[in-house]
């Protein structure tokens, strides 16, 4: 009887241990996941490439493919910590062409942003993994990525408005080269955010309006030549933004993503 009871309890322990195994996309309570957003900003000529993304062989964009200038639905996926394989795959054919095969090393409880970029070269795109500090500041946090193939160095300029009138401007980033020019990009520098004072009510009609609105401009570095410009955009307190120069130069456009 005692032997049978011991075997029974052992079976329960084994079954319970099996239930605690980590899913490759979630982790466990004792080993929390890393959080990774995936953004597709490839600049391949028409048709621009839509993609599926696989982590350790599991497709993470379950709802639909990730279109160009789009981010994974839900923004962040829970990924088991450690060294993970990432495959970016074509969606325009049935041949399962891999545009990118790489590995990423992610830590538990940490947030990251992964960017699929560049144009197809020998059938391949490029990938960039950045650390993304999602801790809010009292003002807005902004970083700038030059992911526009063929572009020279670019400046990021924010033009502040008050009551629809341009009042002043700040050159937030200067001389930013195309990331793909470097075989070893400075990940720490690219990951960092800068603080933008968003406390001034611009274009406001009364108390409680959104924070300052800015026209976002990209210029050729050190010049007044505007490469791309947006309509007035609200940069809101305690929000975190990545502003991206995308599209093959000179057809460079601006994409603003929210990292919260």
C-alpha positions as CSV (number, residue, x, y, z in Angstrom):
1,X,0.0,0.0,0.0
2,X,2.8,2.4,1.0
3,X,4.6,1.6,-2.3
4,X,1.5,2.3,-4.4
5,X,0.9,5.6,-2.5
6,X,4.5,6.7,-3.2
7,X,4.1,5.9,-6.9
8,X,0.9,7.8,-7.0
9,X,2.4,10.9,-5.3
10,X,5.4,10.7,-7.7
11,X,3.1,10.7,-10.7
12,X,1.4,13.9,-9.3
13,X,4.7,15.6,-8.9
14,X,5.8,14.7,-12.5
15,X,2.5,15.9,-13.9
16,X,2.7,19.2,-11.9
17,X,6.3,19.8,-13.1
18,X,5.2,19.2,-16.7
19,X,2.5,21.9,-16.3
20,X,5.2,24.4,-15.1
21,X,7.3,24.1,-18.3
22,X,7.9,27.4,-20.1
23,X,6.1,28.2,-23.3
24,X,8.6,29.7,-25.7
25,X,6.5,32.8,-26.0
26,X,5.5,33.4,-22.3
27,X,8.0,32.1,-19.7
28,X,6.8,31.2,-16.2
29,X,5.9,33.0,-13.0
30,X,9.3,32.3,-11.6
31,X,11.0,33.2,-14.9
32,X,9.0,36.1,-16.3
33,X,9.1,36.8,-20.0
34,X,10.9,39.5,-21.9
35,X,8.6,41.8,-23.8
36,X,9.4,42.5,-27.5
37,X,7.7,44.6,-30.0
38,X,8.2,43.9,-33.7
39,X,8.0,46.7,-36.3
40,X,8.2,46.2,-40.1
41,X,9.8,49.2,-41.8
42,X,11.5,47.5,-44.8
43,X,11.9,49.8,-47.8
44,X,11.8,47.3,-50.6
45,X,10.3,48.7,-53.8
46,X,6.7,47.9,-54.7
47,X,5.3,45.5,-53.6
48,X,6.7,46.4,-50.2
49,X,7.1,43.2,-48.2
50,X,4.6,42.1,-45.6
51,X,6.0,39.6,-43.2
52,X,5.3,36.9,-40.6
53,X,7.7,36.6,-37.7
54,X,8.6,33.4,-35.9
55,X,10.3,33.1,-32.5
56,X,11.8,29.6,-31.9
57,X,9.6,28.3,-34.7
58,X,6.3,29.7,-33.4
59,X,4.6,32.5,-35.3
60,X,3.9,35.4,-33.1
61,X,1.6,37.5,-35.3
62,X,-1.4,35.2,-35.0
63,X,-4.0,37.7,-36.1
64,X,-2.6,38.7,-39.4
65,X,0.7,39.5,-41.2
66,X,2.7,42.6,-40.2
67,X,2.4,45.1,-43.0
68,X,4.9,47.8,-43.9
69,X,5.1,50.6,-41.4
70,X,3.2,48.4,-38.9
71,X,3.9,47.0,-35.5
72,X,2.8,43.6,-34.1
73,X,-0.8,43.7,-33.0
74,X,-0.8,44.2,-29.3
75,X,2.6,45.9,-29.6
76,X,4.5,43.6,-27.2
77,X,4.9,39.8,-27.2
78,X,6.0,37.9,-24.2
79,X,9.2,36.0,-25.1
80,X,10.9,33.4,-23.0
81,X,14.2,34.9,-21.7
82,X,17.6,33.8,-23.2
83,X,18.9,33.4,-26.7
84,X,16.0,33.1,-29.1
85,X,15.9,32.5,-32.8
86,X,14.0,34.9,-35.0
87,X,12.9,34.2,-38.6
88,X,11.2,36.9,-40.7
89,X,9.3,35.2,-43.5
90,X,7.6,36.3,-46.7
91,X,3.8,36.4,-46.9
92,X,3.4,37.1,-50.6
93,X,4.1,33.6,-51.8
94,X,3.6,30.0,-50.8
95,X,7.3,29.2,-50.8
96,X,8.1,30.3,-47.3
97,X,11.0,32.5,-48.2
98,X,13.0,33.6,-45.2
99,X,14.0,37.3,-45.4
100,X,15.9,37.2,-42.2
101,X,17.2,34.5,-39.9
102,X,18.9,35.8,-36.7
103,X,19.1,35.4,-32.9
104,X,18.2,37.8,-30.1
105,X,19.3,37.6,-26.5
106,X,16.6,38.9,-24.2
107,X,16.3,39.3,-20.4
108,X,13.4,38.5,-18.1
109,X,11.2,41.5,-17.4
110,X,12.9,43.7,-19.9
111,X,11.3,45.4,-22.9
112,X,12.8,45.5,-26.4
113,X,11.9,46.7,-29.9
114,X,12.9,44.7,-33.0
115,X,12.9,46.5,-36.3
116,X,12.8,44.7,-39.7
117,X,14.4,47.2,-42.2
118,X,16.5,47.9,-45.3
119,X,15.7,46.8,-48.8
120,X,16.0,43.2,-50.1
121,X,19.7,42.5,-50.8
122,X,20.4,39.0,-52.1
123,X,16.9,38.2,-50.8
124,X,17.6,39.4,-47.3
125,X,16.4,42.2,-45.0
126,X,18.1,43.4,-41.8
127,X,17.1,43.3,-38.2
128,X,17.8,45.7,-35.3
129,X,17.1,44.9,-31.6
130,X,17.0,47.8,-29.2
131,X,16.4,47.9,-25.4
132,X,13.3,50.0,-24.7
133,X,13.0,51.7,-21.3
134,X,9.2,52.1,-20.9
135,X,9.5,54.0,-17.6
136,X,7.5,57.2,-18.1
137,X,9.0,60.6,-17.5
138,X,7.0,63.7,-16.4
139,X,7.4,64.9,-20.0
140,X,7.6,63.0,-23.3
141,X,10.5,60.7,-24.1
142,X,11.7,60.6,-27.8
143,X,14.3,58.7,-29.7
144,X,15.2,58.9,-33.4
145,X,16.2,56.1,-35.8
146,X,17.5,56.6,-39.4
147,X,16.2,53.5,-41.1
148,X,16.1,55.1,-44.6
149,X,18.4,53.2,-46.9
150,X,20.7,55.4,-49.0
151,X,20.1,58.5,-46.9
152,X,22.9,60.9,-45.8
153,X,23.1,61.9,-42.2
154,X,19.9,63.4,-40.9
155,X,18.8,65.9,-38.3
156,X,15.5,65.6,-36.3
157,X,13.8,68.9,-35.7
158,X,10.8,69.6,-33.6
159,X,8.9,72.9,-34.4
160,X,6.7,73.9,-31.5
161,X,3.4,75.6,-32.1
162,X,1.2,77.9,-30.0
163,X,-2.4,78.5,-31.3
164,X,-1.4,77.1,-34.7
165,X,1.5,79.5,-35.0
166,X,5.1,78.2,-35.2
167,X,6.9,79.7,-32.2
168,X,10.3,78.0,-31.9
169,X,12.1,74.8,-32.8
170,X,14.7,72.5,-31.3
171,X,17.2,70.3,-33.2
172,X,16.8,67.2,-31.1
173,X,19.2,64.9,-33.0
174,X,22.0,65.9,-35.3
175,X,24.0,64.0,-37.9
176,X,22.2,60.7,-37.5
177,X,23.6,58.2,-40.1
178,X,21.6,55.3,-41.7
179,X,21.8,52.4,-39.2
180,X,22.5,49.9,-42.0
181,X,25.8,51.6,-42.9
182,X,27.4,50.1,-39.8
183,X,28.2,46.4,-39.4
184,X,28.0,47.0,-35.6
185,X,25.5,49.8,-34.7
186,X,25.9,51.4,-31.3
187,X,22.9,49.7,-29.6
188,X,23.2,51.6,-26.3
189,X,23.1,55.0,-28.1
190,X,20.3,54.0,-30.4
191,X,18.2,52.6,-27.5
192,X,18.4,55.8,-25.5
193,X,15.6,58.4,-25.3
194,X,15.7,62.1,-24.9
195,X,13.3,64.3,-22.9
196,X,11.0,66.7,-24.8
197,X,9.3,69.4,-22.7
198,X,5.7,68.8,-23.4
199,X,4.2,71.0,-20.7
200,X,3.5,74.0,-22.8
201,X,-0.1,74.0,-24.1
202,X,0.2,74.7,-27.8
203,X,-2.9,75.3,-29.9
204,X,-4.8,75.0,-26.7
205,X,-8.5,76.0,-26.3
206,X,-8.6,75.7,-22.6
207,X,-7.3,73.8,-19.5
208,X,-6.9,70.1,-20.0
209,X,-5.9,70.2,-23.6
210,X,-3.2,67.8,-24.9
211,X,0.4,68.7,-24.4
212,X,2.4,70.8,-26.9
213,X,2.0,70.0,-30.5
214,X,5.0,69.8,-32.7
215,X,5.7,69.6,-36.5
216,X,8.2,66.9,-36.8
217,X,10.8,67.5,-39.5
218,X,13.8,65.6,-40.9
219,X,16.5,67.7,-42.5
220,X,19.7,67.0,-44.3
221,X,22.2,67.3,-41.5
222,X,23.5,70.9,-40.9
223,X,21.2,72.4,-43.5
224,X,17.7,73.8,-43.8
225,X,16.8,71.2,-46.5
226,X,13.7,69.5,-45.4
227,X,13.6,65.8,-46.3
228,X,10.2,65.0,-44.7
229,X,7.7,66.8,-42.5
230,X,4.5,65.9,-40.6
231,X,1.4,67.8,-39.7
232,X,1.3,69.0,-36.1
233,X,1.5,66.1,-33.7
234,X,0.8,65.9,-30.0
235,X,3.7,64.7,-27.9
236,X,2.0,63.9,-24.7
237,X,3.3,63.9,-21.1
238,X,4.5,60.5,-19.8
239,X,4.4,59.0,-23.3
240,X,7.4,57.3,-25.0
241,X,7.9,57.7,-28.8
242,X,10.3,56.3,-31.4
243,X,10.4,58.5,-34.5
244,X,11.7,56.7,-37.6
245,X,13.0,57.9,-40.9
246,X,11.9,55.2,-43.3
247,X,11.6,54.6,-47.1
248,X,14.5,54.6,-49.5
249,X,16.1,58.0,-49.8
250,X,15.0,60.5,-51.3
251,X,11.5,59.1,-50.8
252,X,12.1,59.3,-47.0
253,X,9.0,59.5,-44.8
254,X,8.4,59.8,-41.1
255,X,6.9,57.1,-38.9
256,X,6.1,57.7,-35.2
257,X,5.5,54.7,-33.0
258,X,4.3,54.7,-29.4
259,X,6.4,52.6,-27.0
260,X,4.2,52.6,-23.9
